[in-house]
């Protein structure tokens, strides 16, 4: 893997983590400490050229 790909993937992970409004396992957020409901959870998708996070 080259550095540019690593940076791209890192930015996608950061965008998804920043959009999250709950804590889940190792992905703990101090500002959202509760795990939230699994029934209302969703997957995140990030695509090049789109807004930082597209649902």
Backbone bond lengths (Angstrom), bond angles and torsions (degrees), N, CA, C in turn:
res aa  C-N    CA-C-N  psi(-1)  N-CA   C-N-CA  omega(-1)  CA-C   N-CA-C  phi
1 X - - - 1.455 - - 1.525 108.71 -
2 X 1.287 116.73 138.50 1.460 118.69 179.38 1.524 110.70 -94.57
3 X 1.313 115.48 167.34 1.459 121.81 -175.71 1.528 112.07 -60.32
4 X 1.320 117.75 -39.96 1.464 120.56 -179.42 1.533 111.24 -61.56
5 X 1.317 117.84 -41.14 1.465 121.24 177.80 1.521 111.01 -65.84
6 X 1.326 117.09 -41.62 1.463 120.46 178.16 1.522 111.55 -60.97
7 X 1.310 116.37 -40.93 1.463 120.70 178.89 1.524 110.35 -66.45
8 X 1.322 117.54 -42.62 1.464 121.74 179.16 1.522 111.13 -60.70
9 X 1.323 117.08 -47.00 1.469 120.93 179.77 1.520 110.21 -65.45
10 X 1.319 117.67 -40.22 1.466 121.20 178.75 1.516 111.25 -61.33
11 X 1.317 116.92 -40.41 1.473 120.57 178.49 1.529 111.09 -66.36
12 X 1.326 117.40 -37.62 1.461 120.99 178.23 1.528 110.54 -66.05
13 X 1.322 116.81 -43.26 1.471 120.74 178.03 1.516 110.46 -62.97
14 X 1.318 117.29 -41.85 1.461 120.94 179.67 1.530 111.16 -64.26
15 X 1.325 117.26 -42.17 1.467 120.72 179.40 1.522 110.83 -62.30
16 X 1.334 117.34 -43.20 1.469 120.77 179.55 1.525 110.82 -67.15
17 X 1.329 117.13 -41.37 1.467 120.54 179.73 1.527 110.91 -65.70
18 X 1.325 116.95 -38.24 1.465 120.62 -179.81 1.532 111.27 -69.01
19 X 1.312 117.68 -31.51 1.465 121.63 -179.63 1.527 111.93 -77.66
20 X 1.321 117.37 -20.01 1.464 121.51 -178.24 1.525 110.22 -64.97
21 X 1.336 116.70 138.01 1.468 121.38 179.59 1.519 110.94 -118.73
22 X 1.347 116.74 29.75 1.460 120.99 174.48 1.522 108.32 -154.09
23 X 1.313 116.08 173.61 1.458 121.85 176.21 1.514 108.28 -106.55
24 X 1.317 115.86 142.75 1.461 120.05 -177.86 1.527 107.94 -145.34
25 X 1.327 117.69 107.18 1.463 121.94 177.89 1.512 112.31 58.69
26 X 1.330 116.55 -124.06 1.461 121.60 -179.58 1.523 112.14 -73.88
27 X 1.321 117.82 -11.76 1.459 121.87 -179.77 1.526 109.26 -91.84
28 X 1.339 115.26 71.31 1.462 122.09 -176.54 1.520 109.94 -92.38
29 X 1.329 115.27 135.73 1.464 121.29 174.53 1.515 108.36 -120.62
30 X 1.331 116.35 126.31 1.460 120.48 179.18 1.524 111.86 -64.28
31 X 1.330 117.54 -33.08 1.467 120.22 -179.43 1.533 112.43 -79.20
32 X 1.340 117.89 -15.13 1.464 123.53 175.23 1.528 108.39 -134.74
33 X 1.343 118.58 74.59 1.465 120.82 -173.04 1.531 115.01 -74.63
34 X 1.322 118.30 -19.72 1.463 120.42 -177.50 1.525 111.09 -80.04
35 X 1.345 117.67 146.30 1.469 120.37 -177.51 1.524 114.33 -70.28
36 X 1.308 119.59 -24.21 1.457 120.53 -178.58 1.520 111.29 76.97
37 X 1.300 116.38 171.30 1.461 122.96 -176.04 1.528 111.17 -87.69
38 X 1.321 116.90 133.76 1.459 120.53 176.02 1.527 111.63 -69.03
39 X 1.337 116.50 -27.85 1.459 120.62 -179.91 1.527 112.30 -65.96
40 X 1.326 117.32 -28.79 1.464 120.46 -178.67 1.528 112.49 -103.23
41 X 1.321 117.40 2.66 1.463 119.41 -179.52 1.530 109.93 -75.74
42 X 1.324 115.97 161.56 1.463 120.96 -178.08 1.522 109.80 -146.33
43 X 1.319 115.73 163.16 1.454 121.23 174.70 1.527 108.70 -82.63
44 X 1.317 116.08 154.95 1.462 122.01 176.02 1.522 108.88 -109.52
45 X 1.316 115.16 145.36 1.460 120.26 178.28 1.524 108.26 -135.34
46 X 1.310 116.23 130.20 1.458 122.00 177.41 1.517 107.49 -122.36
47 X 1.323 116.65 129.65 1.462 121.04 179.65 1.526 109.47 -125.35
48 X 1.321 116.82 144.12 1.460 119.87 177.21 1.531 110.73 -60.86
49 X 1.297 116.27 138.62 1.462 121.01 176.65 1.517 114.49 85.34
50 X 1.328 118.42 -5.93 1.462 121.09 177.76 1.524 108.91 -101.56
51 X 1.320 115.60 -179.34 1.450 119.32 175.00 1.532 108.78 -59.34
52 X 1.335 118.37 162.49 1.469 119.76 -175.49 1.520 115.18 -52.28
53 X 1.317 117.90 -31.35 1.451 119.60 178.91 1.515 109.51 -145.46
54 X 1.307 116.80 118.45 1.469 122.47 177.85 1.511 108.77 -110.44
55 X 1.310 117.39 125.91 1.473 120.82 -179.48 1.506 110.85 -80.72
